[in-house]
Amino acid sequence: MSDLASLAAEASACTRCSLAESRTQVVFGMGNPDADLVLVGEGPGAEEDRQGLPFVGRSGQLLDRLVREEMGLTREHCYVMNAVKCRPPGNRDPRPDELAACRPWFDAQLAAIRPRVVVTLGNVATRAVLGTTEGITRLRGRTFPLDDAVVIPTFHPAAVLRGGGQAMAQMRADLVRAKLALAGAPTA
């Protein structure tokens, strides 16, 4: 299970949790398999489940725009994935057992990609990656170690769409922090 294509093929038949019962398809991830930057969301929504790609709706459009504007990168330069690979019913947050069932896929993806920077998008992704119960409001604005990478938590783009100017400015600042981390500059 070392390369992403074989991982994706294996994951497409996954039945480790009840999310497999209601999904249209597994949304494994997309982007550059050699990326230094990985963007992690919580789980696929309805449009992602339909298309089989992460962050393809309004949130994804905002994410693409902010990453381009603040980091000078496109999806071809990074890898985009979720903490769980199947859509939770009604777009609810993934449950702890679902996150745990998907964790081997998540860990294998990161091991195959070997990014230097992981940007977590929102509470669920941040808590899953960092193994914490603290909320995104307290965690964002800081950098955390993760193996050979650093984690930079920020808001989920959907929250920014609802949250207005302050949330947008904070997410932009977090993406600048990620850009600095990619360049090897201190981000504390």
N, C-alpha and C positions, 0 to 999 in steps of 0.2 A: 504493500500500500504506500509506495513512495511517490508516484506521480499523480497529479491532479486528475488526469483523464481516467485512470483506473479507479481512483477513489470515487469520482463522480459516478462511474458505472456501477460500482458496488452500492453506493448510497441510493441510487435510483430504485433499488429493490428493498430498501430498508423498511422493516416493520418493528423496530425496537420499542416504539411507543404508539399510543392511540392516535396520534396525529396522522399516521399513515392511512387510517380508515377514511378520512375525509379530504385528503389532498387530491388535487388534480395531478400534480407532479412534484418531485423533489426539486427545490430551488437550491442548488449546490453552491454556486458562486460564479463570478465572471471576472475576467480581466487578465492581467499579465501574470503568468505563473512564476516569474522571477522578480516580482515587484518588491521594492523596498518598503512600500506603504500598503497596509491592509486596512480597509474600512469595514467595521463590523456593526451590523444592525441586530435587532432582536429576532425577527422572523418575517417570512414573506406575508404580504397582504394579498388581497384578492387578485389584483392585476399581476403581481409577481407569480402567484400560483398558476394563473392562466398562461403566462408567457414562459415561465420557467427561469426567469432572470430576476436578480435582486434589484431593488430600488429603481423601478421603471415608471412609477407614477409621479405625482406632483412632488413628493418628498425626494425622489430620485433626481428629478430635474433641478430642484434647489441644491441638492448635494453636489451634483455635477457642476453647477454654476459656481458655487462657493469654493470648491476644490480648484477649479480653473482660475478663479479670480484671486484667491489667496495663496495658492501654492503653485500655480502655473502648470497644473497637471490635468490630464484627462483620464478616462477609464482605461485607456491603453497603457498608462503608466502605473496603475495601481491594481489591486485586487479587491473586489467587493463581495462580502459574504454575510451570513447571518449566524446567530448563535444556535438557532434551530433551522432545519432545512425544509420543514413542512409548515403550511399555514395553520395556525391555531384557529379553531372555529370562531367566527364573528370578530376576527382580529383581536381577540383577547391576548393578554400577556401569556407567554409560555409558562407552564407550571414547572416547579423544580424537577419533577421526575422527567419531564420532556427535555429540559435543558441537560439533565444528566444523561439521558439516552442519546442525545446528539453530541455530547462532549467528545467522544472518540473521533467522530467525523471532523469536528472543529479542530481538535488538537492535531489530527493528521494533516489537515489543510495547512495549518500554521507551520508544521514541521516540513512539509513539502515546499512551501513558499519561502520560508526563512526570512520574513520581513525584518526590517530594522525598527519600523514604527507601526504601531497598531492604534488606530483611532476608533474608540468605541462610541457608538451613537445612541445615547439615551440610557435610562436606568437599567433596563433589563440586560442589555449587552455589557454595560460597564460592570454590573454586579456579577454577571456570569464569568467574565474574563478575569476580574480581580478577586473573585471569591469574597465579596464583602456585602454587607447589608446597607451600607451608606448610600445616600441618594446622589444623583448626578449634580445637584446644585452645590453640594459640599465637595464633591470630587473634582469637578471640572476646574480648569485653571492650574492643574498640577500634572506632574509626570510621574509614572510608576514603572518600576522595572518588571520585565516579564522575560525570563530566560535571557536570550541575547538581544532582546528588543526593548523598547519602551512603549508604554501604553499612555495615550493622551485621551482622556474622556471628554466628551462634549455632548451637547444636546442632540436629540434626534431631530432630523429636519422637519418632521411633522409637528413637533413641539415649537420649532422656530416659526413655522407657518402660522401657528395659532398665537405665538407669544409676542410678536411684535419686534420693535427695534432693539430693545435691550438684549433679548435672546439672540437675535441676529448678530449683534456686535460681539457678544460673548463667543458665539460659535466661530465667527471670523477670527477672533483672537486665538482660539484654540487651534484652528487650522494653521495660523501663522506659527504657533508653538510647534506644531508637527513639521512644518517646513524647516524650521530651525533645527529640529532634531534630525531630520534627514540630512541636513548640511553639516551635522556634527557639532553644532553650537550648543552651549548649555541652555536648558529649557526650564530649569527650576524656577 
